[in-house]
């Protein structure tokens, strides 16, 4: 159905209608703008909420081994990802739909203005032709009436016998003149009428229908584009629904990971003092404590035979000079300051702690020292390699400039080894074993391992994974990709610890606080000791960031721990989260 045929006499109405189309497009643009603002604000508020409830370092130390805390932190991570999807909705709406819609409005206005101007021009041409026709018609009517008056005057003069022949001839000439003028005006009127009819026919059958048709095409194009934009805005939200569902599935998975039995075991491992349960209190028979001596009248004091003075009894605990605070069941969820009796100044060997807590703190201290040794050794390797480069190419630098730093690094390493030896001895003492710690590591071995370990690596080849740093490895090795560096030899696990000392591997795992999360971009199969297998899109916790060797330490949902290639995962650190 054509506007030019059906709306031939509604030019002004069509102009108003097309203006309403412009107004509607602008209104839809404002709607999308406000919708994007709402999505941005919603995502911003969600991220602020996640940040406010993000675990602090003390919370990770306090609750990090409990499944309900880990589930809540996983929920926060999924909620953060969900907020990001709402940002995607707003960004795609602004970048795609609103941009195209703005271009449509601009083009629509220009095309509409052009066609309306063309239609107004055609309208003016028809009006001019009609005005000219009306003018010719009036001239013809005036000339015709004057010709009739001249004819009547001639007839009256010709019939009047009192008039001279000259006067009659005058009236006759005037009649002939007026008649000729009337005929000329008639011919002009007829000619103008023919032209006006032709203009009018072209106006209503050719020119204006074309204008109406172009306006109709422009408006229909606007409607089709509006249809596509509305659908596109819906598709933008439809496309992120699977990702949102994945985030929700992650929340459900986090809830399913909560295990009350394991959390109860974690409570035991966290707050277990290691003291034995007091034995039965022996009966103190006072009647046998004082026996008169009949010979000299003195009183003989004896010790009851059945008095229990074994280590661990109540009497022995009291006589030892230290009274251990008993917190009971309600004390399990109080702060560690109330659960463990400590002095104002903690001792270096943690001897003021209960046995289990002391072992745990010593293991943490030993592991921190090993990490420090790893860092210092890596720094030493870098300086030695740099020195080799300077020696081979003196133009790059003076090799002697690094001697002082290498010497300082060696002193730090010696200090760390001594510190490690001291705390290993503390651990042996806590377990009642003889110290077997040996620090048979020389600077020469370090130099050889670091200088010989320079390897030209292909960035496309995954480097061998570093050894997992456990508190009681027989030989501790460097995390670098060079040859292994022996820092110290420590007694085997079976020499230091009995099998029942680690009731739960969480005692070792909690030494590495979670510093972020990661998601596997690709699948990876562990082929070397120290690495772990992961599946694509698997969620894991980050325990230690890449130290420059291409590997990142992670912890899986099943508490498995090890290294994975950094290039295979997408990492999100908690301290880098900006909302």
ABEGO torsion letter per residue (X at the ends): XBAAAAAAAAAAAAAAAAAAAAAAAAAAAAAAAAAAAAAAAAAAAAAAAAAAABBBAAAAAAAAABAAAAAAAAAAAAAAAAAAAAAAAAAAAAAAAAAAAAAAAAAAAAAAAAAAAAAAAAAAAAAAAAAAAAAAAAAAAAAAAAAAAAAAAAAAAAABAABBAAAAAAAAAAAAAAAAAAAAAAAAAAAAAAAAAAAAAAAAAAAAAAAAAAAAAAAAAAAAAAAAAAAAAAAAAAAAAAAAAAAAAAAAAAAAABBAAAAAAAAAAAABAGBBBBBBBBBBBAAAABBBBAAAGBBBBBBBAABBABBGBAAAAAAAGBBBBBAEAAAAABBAAAABBBBABBBAAGAABBAAAAAAAAAAAAAAAAAAAAAAAAAAAAAAAAAAAAAABAAAEBAAAAAAAAAAAAAAAAAAAAAAAAAAAAAAAAAGBBBABBBBBBAAAAAAAAAAABBBBBAABBBBBBBBBBAABABBBBABABBBBBABBBBBAAAABBAAABABAAAAAAABBBAEBBBBABBBBBABBGBBBBBBGBBBBBABBBAGAGBBBBBBAAGBBEBBBAAABBBBBAAABBX
